[in-house]
């Protein structure tokens, strides 16, 4: 029985053992299956205990952490969380252990220093009481997301800050969005942007260009070119564009640049180049472009004519072939040119036909691509003409400066441009102040300025001879003859002056002399005819006076006095009538004046006139005819006494004028003489007295003239008159 029980137990144990073996095999199979699943998983898989220690990991996890399985199973997850602050780690772990914790991102730092972003999905107690974690490396994803964020920000910055206009539009051309530059270029408000479409800004005649743009864009996905647009205010612009399709939600984006000004500048540049080409080809001056070594590259037609070679042959030559490089002039020009980079000079050039030409040239270095530009002008003929002109100018200058008449060049405002020495002498001016002299004041002071070009056109500009009397600032008066010639050059007129003051004085003296001759002849006849009866009258009066018994002495005295007066007048006539035999003596003029004053003193006292004589000390003796001078002094003093009806003082001053002359001044305080009457003093029979004959001053003037003296009269009406008699010391 006992044996049977043992056998039953053995069978039972065997059965249990067989079950355990089967269960162990099953477990082994499951473990193997789990290991295969763990190793075969593409994502990293790790098993953690409650302290987050690695219990088991697959190869993907080893690859992720770059450690072997043995090394990794010795580590803790916390060892890789060093980049997370400690106070945040617990919060992170708590979030991982939540019931529904899936895809929590964690940043880890590997032992080699690499940083990775891991997405962890944790399942608690998933395997024999351990936690199962699925680890996914999302570093690349994070990098892409970061790059996308940066790119989006960059796109926004570029979109809004771009200088070029950027617009986003749909397949119908309606504007979706645009940056500020686009709105500014199209002169629209961004708020109103969505109400516009691309074809709203296209002129009808340019619709074919827009259709072509849509065709290329749909076919190729992009397009570029130029598009003319018309703004709402009517202004036209040209835009350069680059368009791309399907950039955002199937929309199109176009980058547009306003090239209106650029095209305008290009057009101006093209026209400028055309003008340059026209100027270059048709210029009168020779133009040459050459390299630094002197090789000629391009010439115009004028250069071909100047250098006596065809254009095709000229461009094969060197510019130095035409110059003598041994001359000092060339060395100087070359040095200055390479120092300054530009020059304007003249040099002698040798033409292929043996002719030498003096050429003026302007040269500029490095005008384009290191080339030189030179413009030539043949000045040989000009120099010849300049030489002729200089010779002609010298001849004119000699005639101008040496002319006896005054020649003045003046503009239409009568301002003097130039005057010759004779003109300066006539007009009392110097080379410095003659320019400030205005001819209008001299010639036409009696006319208004606005009448100059009307009245003068018929009177003065006809080159007729005119005569004026002009009084200068120093009081001197001159009689001037002048002729005018208008418009001898642009804004230039000619005036020719001649001082005829002396001529007119000589003519006046000649007229006076003719008058004196007539008067002399008349006086001689009258004196002859009167003197004989006068002698008889005087004799019979004396006989009659002795025979008459009654007292008629008063009558006889009057008759005798009047006969003596007639005789003195006849004597003055005879002085005019015949030349006087003058006997000059060396005598003291003061003595003659004293005797004259003594002679007339009695007459002066009767009318309450005093005569005061002032003599300068050490006066020299003068050569004169005493009686004639005494007669002059008597005539002048008698006139002075007679005009001083209310009495007063006559001053007589005798002094030296200079080393060769003495001046006698007789000053009265009478009624004075007007200026027009002063000019007539000394003329035959001219007098300002009621009973005067006009012979006294005429005789006086004649005597002073014969003594080679001068009589000057100064007078002011109401104040008196001064006679200045200037006499030479030696005859």
BELHULIN-V76751 format. One record per run of one state. SS is the DSSP state (H for helix, E for strand, C for the rest). FROM is the first residue (numbers start at 1). LEN is the number of residues. If there is no record, write none. Layout:
ss->SS from->FROM len->LEN
ss->SS from->FROM len->LEN
//
This chain:
ss->C from->1 len->1
ss->H from->2 len->39
ss->C from->41 len->3
ss->E from->44 len->5
ss->C from->49 len->4
ss->E from->53 len->5
ss->C from->58 len->1
ss->H from->59 len->7
ss->C from->66 len->3
ss->H from->69 len->4
ss->C from->73 len->3
ss->E from->76 len->1
ss->H from->77 len->4
ss->C from->81 len->5
ss->H from->86 len->11
ss->C from->97 len->7
ss->E from->104 len->6
ss->C from->110 len->5
ss->E from->115 len->13
ss->C from->128 len->2
ss->E from->130 len->8
ss->C from->138 len->1
ss->H from->139 len->23
ss->C from->162 len->3
ss->E from->165 len->5
ss->C from->170 len->4
ss->E from->174 len->5
ss->C from->179 len->1
ss->H from->180 len->7
ss->C from->187 len->3
ss->H from->190 len->6
ss->C from->196 len->1
ss->E from->197 len->1
ss->H from->198 len->4
ss->C from->202 len->2
ss->H from->204 len->17
ss->C from->221 len->1
ss->E from->222 len->9
ss->C from->231 len->5
ss->E from->236 len->9
ss->C from->245 len->7
ss->E from->252 len->7
ss->C from->259 len->1
ss->H from->260 len->23
ss->C from->283 len->3
ss->E from->286 len->5
ss->C from->291 len->4
ss->E from->295 len->5
ss->C from->300 len->1
ss->H from->301 len->6
ss->C from->307 len->4
ss->H from->311 len->4
ss->C from->315 len->3
ss->E from->318 len->1
ss->H from->319 len->4
ss->E from->323 len->1
ss->C from->324 len->4
ss->H from->328 len->13
ss->C from->341 len->1
ss->E from->342 len->9
ss->C from->351 len->5
ss->E from->356 len->13
ss->C from->369 len->2
ss->E from->371 len->8
ss->C from->379 len->1
ss->H from->380 len->23
ss->C from->403 len->3
ss->E from->406 len->5
ss->C from->411 len->4
ss->E from->415 len->5
ss->C from->420 len->1
ss->H from->421 len->6
ss->C from->427 len->7
ss->H from->434 len->3
ss->C from->437 len->1
ss->E from->438 len->1
ss->H from->439 len->5
ss->C from->444 len->5
ss->H from->449 len->11
ss->C from->460 len->6
ss->E from->466 len->6
ss->C from->472 len->5
ss->E from->477 len->13
ss->C from->490 len->2
ss->E from->492 len->8
ss->C from->500 len->1
ss->H from->501 len->47
ss->C from->548 len->5
ss->H from->553 len->25
ss->C from->578 len->7
ss->E from->585 len->3
ss->C from->588 len->1
ss->H from->589 len->18
ss->C from->607 len->2
ss->E from->609 len->7
ss->C from->616 len->6
ss->E from->622 len->3
ss->C from->625 len->1
ss->H from->626 len->18
ss->C from->644 len->4
ss->E from->648 len->9
ss->C from->657 len->4
ss->E from->661 len->7
ss->C from->668 len->7
ss->H from->675 len->4
ss->C from->679 len->16
ss->H from->695 len->12
ss->C from->707 len->3
ss->E from->710 len->7
ss->C from->717 len->3
ss->E from->720 len->9
ss->C from->729 len->3
//
